């Protein structure tokens, strides 16, 4: 009888432990779902409220916390989580602005426009102030953070200059091939008489 009671108690303990594990697993799944919902809601809030790539976390945090839906005060998200999501959002905004600014550069600084120089020799490729005058009226110019505008222009100008030089060299090379008179000295083929003299040796 004593043995039977012990087995029953052991069985009860096992069932209780199994139930606890199952409850913990259910709670873990629920918590994961709640956190996911909190992240999605907070990201939606960021999309609604934060549209400036120059926005700072310190200035934006109080504004976000005023959200009537409480998406910035959700207990499922730690303050560090919210700041990380904010910075990721701003990074995406910056990348989008950079893409749009590069599109603007391509639209304004075409090879034809870049070939035009002012009296003092300034072009859209060698003078930021000259390029800026044409870029500034477009909204994409203002959206781009000021500290990054010139560096993006400079990279674009260097890339265009490099491509133009490469195209010019290829054109020159093709011209030399098509026109034997323009080949450098020593590059002409051996004359028939030279080939014949070699053959008699």
SVG drawing of the C-alpha trace seen along z (x, -y; Angstrom):
<svg xmlns="http://www.w3.org/2000/svg" viewBox="-5 -85 75 87">
<polyline fill="none" stroke="black" stroke-width="0.4" points="0.0,0.0 2.8,-2.4 4.5,-1.7 1.4,-2.4 0.9,-5.8 4.5,-6.7 4.0,-5.9 0.8,-8.0 2.6,-10.9 5.5,-10.7 3.0,-10.5 1.3,-13.7 4.6,-15.5 5.5,-14.6 2.1,-15.8 2.5,-19.0 5.9,-19.6 4.7,-18.9 1.8,-21.3 4.1,-24.0 6.4,-23.5 3.5,-23.7 2.2,-26.9 5.6,-28.4 5.9,-27.6 2.4,-29.1 3.4,-32.3 6.7,-32.5 4.9,-32.3 2.4,-34.9 5.1,-37.2 6.9,-36.8 3.7,-37.7 3.1,-40.7 6.6,-42.0 6.3,-41.5 3.0,-43.5 4.7,-46.2 7.6,-46.5 5.3,-46.7 3.1,-49.4 6.2,-51.4 7.6,-51.2 4.2,-52.5 4.4,-55.4 7.9,-56.2 6.7,-56.2 3.9,-58.5 5.8,-61.0 9.5,-60.9 10.0,-62.0 13.2,-64.1 16.4,-62.1 18.1,-64.7 15.8,-64.0 17.6,-63.2 16.5,-60.7 16.7,-63.2 14.3,-65.7 12.0,-63.1 11.5,-60.9 9.2,-63.2 7.1,-63.8 6.7,-60.1 5.7,-59.5 2.7,-61.8 1.2,-59.2 -2.5,-58.8 -2.3,-55.1 0.6,-54.6 2.8,-53.0 5.9,-54.6 5.2,-53.6 4.5,-49.9 5.9,-47.8 6.8,-45.1 9.6,-47.4 12.6,-48.5 13.8,-52.1 17.0,-50.7 14.8,-48.8 12.9,-51.9 16.0,-53.9 17.5,-51.2 14.3,-51.1 14.4,-54.9 18.0,-54.9 17.2,-52.2 14.3,-54.2 16.4,-57.3 19.1,-55.3 16.5,-54.2 15.4,-57.8 19.0,-58.8 19.5,-56.1 16.4,-57.1 17.4,-60.7 20.8,-59.7 19.3,-57.7 17.0,-60.6 19.9,-63.1 22.0,-60.9 19.1,-60.8 19.0,-64.6 22.7,-64.8 22.3,-62.5 19.4,-64.6 21.1,-67.9 24.8,-67.1 24.6,-65.5 27.8,-65.1 26.5,-67.9 26.0,-70.2 29.3,-69.2 31.1,-70.2 30.1,-73.8 32.5,-76.0 32.2,-79.6 34.7,-82.3 36.8,-81.5 36.9,-77.8 34.3,-76.5 32.2,-73.6 29.5,-71.5 32.3,-68.9 35.0,-71.1 32.9,-73.7 30.5,-72.8 29.2,-76.3 28.4,-76.2 26.6,-72.8 24.8,-73.9 23.0,-76.8 21.4,-74.3 20.6,-71.7 19.2,-74.0 15.7,-74.6 14.8,-70.9 13.2,-69.6 15.6,-66.6 18.4,-69.0 16.9,-70.3 16.0,-66.8 19.6,-65.7 21.5,-66.5 23.7,-69.5 26.9,-67.8 26.5,-65.0 25.5,-67.0 28.9,-68.1 30.6,-64.7 27.9,-63.0 28.4,-65.5 32.1,-65.1 31.9,-61.3 29.5,-61.7 31.7,-64.3 34.8,-62.1 33.0,-59.1 31.7,-61.1 35.2,-62.5 36.7,-59.0 34.1,-57.7 34.6,-60.5 38.4,-60.1 38.0,-56.3 35.5,-56.9 37.9,-59.5 40.9,-57.1 38.8,-54.3 37.8,-56.7 41.4,-57.8 42.5,-54.2 39.9,-53.3 40.8,-56.3 44.5,-55.2 43.5,-51.7 41.2,-53.0 43.8,-55.6 47.3,-54.1 48.8,-57.5 48.0,-58.3 49.7,-55.3 52.7,-55.9 56.1,-55.4 57.2,-51.8 53.7,-50.4 53.3,-49.9 53.5,-46.4 56.6,-45.1 56.8,-45.9 56.6,-43.0 60.3,-43.5 61.3,-43.0 59.2,-39.9 60.8,-38.6 64.3,-39.3 63.5,-37.3 62.3,-34.4 65.6,-34.2 67.7,-33.6"/>
</svg>
